Structures are given as structure tokens and as C-alpha cells.
Amino acid sequence: ATVGSFTLGRLSARVGTGNIAQTFMNDEGALDTLGTFWVDARASVFSTEGYRYNTGTESFSGLITGGYQRGSSLFRFTAVGGNTKNQLGYFLVPKPLAEQDPRTNINDTTDNDDFGQYVVMLEWLKSWSQSSLSLKGYYGSAGGDFYSGFRDSAGTLTQINYPLRNEHAGAMAQYDVEVNDAFSLTGGLHLYRFWRRNWETVMPEDESPYYDDRTVKDEISAFVKGRYDLDRLR
């Protein structure tokens, strides 16, 4: 736990199980082990008011990972994510106002952003006497809202939102084989797709954007690598 000026506060924690054996009673009446599993999690939260007026930040992040191993097979799960909410203070402050109060912020109190990002991944790894195989699949998303407003001479607020969303998903495979003591091969394949949407709206007409851009990208990549040892030469 951490505390500081400008009402800064931070709290983080971690909890883990360690390796837990999965046991059973064998035919001889003794305990035997099928495999082991574990879970590990971490989380943190953060908050501060900021130096300029109305420039506070609130954020959190977390990670959880776990796995199960049985013999030469390993299954693993990982998820990580976070979110940050910021009040904004990027407009230039006239020098007389800054000299009068250095903490002056002429951004509207409604100017703020709210963005997050999350990724999950599943893995399977298998090894044999002279080879191994790794398969992974993942999915992620990121995005949020970015509000910026201005008031006319009558004090009427016009607020624009600049939201952004993107998603990506992919699968990876890698195979390693020791052909003999001197020669080995490694091959890999990656399939990937990315979606993005970036649009702008005048609030409160959030469902009627005046600008809307969408993008999709597909990617396939592969590699093969060989290694041969000849005395002290590789």
C-alpha cells in the first residue's frame, strides 16, 4: 500500500497456490500422482487527484495465470487486463492565469477518457524424447472513450466523443525435433486477424457518428530454422 500527496493511493496484492499435486490411490493402496496444477493472481489499483485541477486518474490492472501439468503435457491459461480513467488537462493555459494559479486547468470538467485493454491466452505444450510441440491461441481487445467539450458564450456545452475499439485473435504452433546429436529443425506457423473501429460523435448522439472508419487485417506467417553442429562450427 502506498499513499502520497494529491490524495495519491496505490494498493497491490498477489495470491498464489503454489504447485498442488493431484493424487489417487493406486492398486497397491499407495498414493500416486496424476499431475500438478497451480494458480497465481495479481491485482493493483491506483488513484490520484493530479497537479492541475480536475486532472485525476483512477486505474486498475490484474493478471491471473494457471496451469496443469501431467507427465510431458502442460496446459496453461493466462489473462491480463486493465483500465484507466483520466480527467484531462491538455489545453494551453494563458500565461496570466498560470501565473495567478499554476494549477489552473481550462479543460472542461467533463473532458475525460476511459480506456481498457484485455488479453487471454491458452497454451498446450507436449514433449517427447526428441521433439516437442507448442500450440497457443489468444484473443485481445482494447479501446474506450475520449470526451472533449467546449462551451459557447452562453455556457452551453458541446461535447464530442472520439471512441476507439480494436480486437485481435490469433493462433500459433511450433514444432522442434532433434534429428540426431548434430542436426535439429524448428518450424512455426502464426495465423492472426485484427479488427479496428474509430469513430466520432457529437453527444448525446452516440449512435449516429459523423465519422466512422473500420479496418480488418489478416496475416499468415511461417518459418523454418535448422541447426547443424560440425565440431566447433554451428
C-alpha positions in Angstrom: 0.0 0.0 0.0 1.3 3.5 -0.9 -0.1 6.9 -0.1 1.2 10.3 -1.2 0.4 14.0 -1.9 -2.6 15.0 -4.1 -4.5 12.1 -2.4 -2.4 9.5 -4.2 -3.2 6.0 -3.2 -1.9 2.7 -4.6 -2.8 -0.9 -3.4 -1.5 -4.1 -4.9 -1.8 -7.7 -3.9 -0.7 -11.1 -5.1 -2.0 -14.6 -4.2 -0.8 -18.0 -5.4 -1.5 -21.6 -4.7 2.0 -23.0 -5.4 2.2 -26.4 -7.1 -0.7 -28.7 -5.9 -0.4 -32.4 -6.6 -3.4 -34.3 -7.9 -3.2 -37.7 -6.2 -5.0 -41.0 -6.4 -4.9 -44.4 -4.7 -3.2 -47.0 -6.8 -3.9 -50.7 -6.9 -1.3 -51.3 -4.3 -3.0 -49.0 -1.8 -0.5 -46.2 -2.0 -0.9 -42.6 -3.1 0.3 -41.8 -6.6 0.4 -38.5 -8.5 -1.5 -37.8 -11.7 -0.2 -34.3 -12.2 0.1 -30.9 -10.6 -1.8 -27.6 -11.0 -1.3 -24.0 -9.9 -3.0 -20.6 -10.0 -1.3 -17.3 -9.5 -3.1 -13.9 -9.4 -2.1 -10.3 -9.0 -4.0 -7.0 -8.9 -3.4 -3.3 -8.3 -5.5 -0.1 -8.1 -4.2 3.4 -8.3 -5.8 6.8 -7.8 -4.6 10.4 -7.6 -6.1 13.9 -8.0 -3.2 15.2 -10.2 -1.5 18.5 -10.0 -3.8 20.6 -12.2 -7.4 20.9 -11.1 -9.7 18.2 -12.5 -6.8 16.0 -13.7 -7.3 13.0 -11.5 -6.6 9.4 -12.6 -8.1 6.1 -11.5 -6.8 2.8 -12.8 -6.7 -0.9 -12.1 -4.8 -3.9 -13.6 -4.9 -7.6 -13.0 -3.2 -10.8 -14.0 -4.3 -14.4 -13.5 -2.4 -17.4 -14.7 -2.8 -21.1 -14.0 -1.8 -24.4 -15.4 -1.9 -28.2 -15.2 1.0 -30.5 -15.9 0.6 -34.2 -16.3 3.6 -36.2 -17.5 5.1 -34.4 -20.5 2.0 -32.4 -21.3 1.4 -28.9 -20.0 -1.8 -26.8 -20.2 -1.6 -23.1 -19.3 -4.1 -20.2 -19.1 -3.2 -16.5 -18.8 -5.4 -13.4 -18.7 -4.3 -9.9 -18.2 -6.2 -6.6 -18.3 -6.5 -3.1 -17.0 -8.5 0.1 -17.3 -7.6 3.8 -16.8 -9.9 6.7 -16.4 -8.2 10.2 -16.8 -9.5 13.7 -16.3 -7.8 15.8 -19.0 -5.8 19.0 -18.9 -4.1 19.4 -22.2 -5.4 22.8 -23.4 -2.9 25.6 -23.2 -3.4 27.9 -20.2 -2.9 31.7 -20.8 0.2 32.9 -19.0 -1.7 35.4 -16.8 -4.0 32.6 -15.5 -1.0 30.3 -15.0 0.9 33.0 -13.0 -2.2 33.6 -10.9 -2.6 29.9 -10.1 -0.2 27.3 -11.6 -2.9 24.6 -11.1 -5.3 26.2 -13.5 -7.0 23.9 -16.0 -9.2 25.3 -18.7 -10.3 22.0 -20.0 -14.0 21.4 -19.2 -14.7 19.3 -16.1 -16.5 16.8 -18.4 -13.3 16.2 -20.5 -12.1 12.7 -19.7 -11.1 9.4 -21.2 -11.8 5.8 -20.2 -9.7 3.1 -21.9 -9.0 -0.5 -21.2 -7.1 -3.5 -22.6 -7.5 -7.2 -22.1 -5.8 -10.3 -23.4 -6.4 -14.0 -22.8 -4.3 -16.9 -24.0 -4.5 -20.7 -23.8 -1.4 -22.9 -24.3 -0.7 -26.6 -24.8 2.9 -27.9 -24.7 3.8 -31.6 -25.3 7.3 -33.1 -25.3 8.6 -36.4 -26.5 12.1 -37.9 -26.3 13.5 -36.0 -29.3 10.7 -33.5 -30.2 8.2 -31.0 -28.7 5.1 -29.3 -29.9 3.6 -26.0 -28.7 0.1 -24.7 -29.6 -1.2 -21.3 -28.5 -4.4 -19.4 -29.1 -5.1 -15.9 -27.9 -7.7 -13.1 -28.0 -7.4 -9.5 -27.1 -9.4 -6.3 -27.1 -8.7 -2.6 -26.4 -10.5 0.6 -26.6 -12.5 3.2 -24.8 -14.0 6.7 -25.0 -12.3 10.1 -25.2 -14.6 13.1 -24.4 -13.7 16.6 -25.2 -16.1 19.6 -24.9 -16.3 23.3 -25.3 -18.8 25.9 -24.1 -20.1 28.9 -26.1 -20.5 32.4 -24.7 -23.9 31.4 -23.2 -22.2 28.5 -21.3 -23.8 25.7 -23.5 -21.6 22.6 -23.6 -20.9 20.9 -26.9 -19.2 17.6 -26.3 -17.5 15.3 -28.8 -16.6 11.7 -28.2 -13.6 10.1 -30.0 -14.1 6.4 -29.2 -11.8 3.6 -30.4 -12.2 -0.2 -30.4 -9.9 -2.9 -31.6 -9.8 -6.7 -31.3 -7.3 -9.2 -32.3 -7.1 -13.0 -32.3 -4.5 -15.5 -33.3 -3.1 -19.0 -33.2 0.5 -20.1 -33.1 2.2 -23.5 -33.5 5.8 -24.5 -33.1 7.4 -27.9 -33.6 11.0 -28.8 -32.6 12.8 -32.0 -33.4 16.3 -33.3 -32.7 17.1 -35.4 -35.8 20.4 -36.5 -34.3 23.1 -35.2 -32.0 24.3 -32.7 -34.6 21.1 -31.7 -36.5 17.8 -30.2 -35.3 14.8 -28.5 -37.0 12.3 -26.0 -35.8 9.1 -24.8 -37.7 6.4 -22.4 -36.7 3.1 -21.0 -38.0 1.1 -17.9 -37.0 -2.4 -17.0 -38.0 -3.7 -13.6 -37.0 -6.7 -11.3 -37.5 -7.1 -7.6 -36.4 -10.3 -5.6 -36.3 -10.5 -1.8 -35.6 -13.2 0.8 -35.5 -12.5 4.5 -34.9 -15.5 6.9 -35.0 -16.6 10.4 -33.7 -19.9 11.6 -32.4 -21.5 14.7 -31.0 -23.0 13.8 -27.7 -25.6 12.6 -26.9 -26.0 11.2 -30.4 -23.5 8.4 -29.7 -25.3 6.0 -32.1 -25.1 8.5 -35.0 -21.4 9.1 -35.8 -20.4 11.8 -38.3 -17.2 9.9 -38.9 -16.8 6.1 -38.9 -13.7 4.2 -40.0 -13.4 0.4 -39.9 -10.3 -1.8 -40.7 -9.7 -5.5 -40.9 -6.2 -7.1 -41.3 -5.4 -10.7 -41.8 -1.9 -12.1 -41.5 -0.2 -15.5 -42.0 3.4 -16.1 -41.3 5.7 -19.1 -41.0 9.3 -20.0 -40.5 11.6 -23.0 -40.6 15.0 -23.0 -38.9 17.7 -25.6 -39.0 20.9 -26.1 -36.9 23.8 -28.3 -37.7 26.9 -28.8 -35.5 30.2 -29.7 -37.1 32.8 -29.9 -34.4 33.1 -26.3 -33.1 31.3 -24.9 -36.1 27.5 -24.4 -36.0 
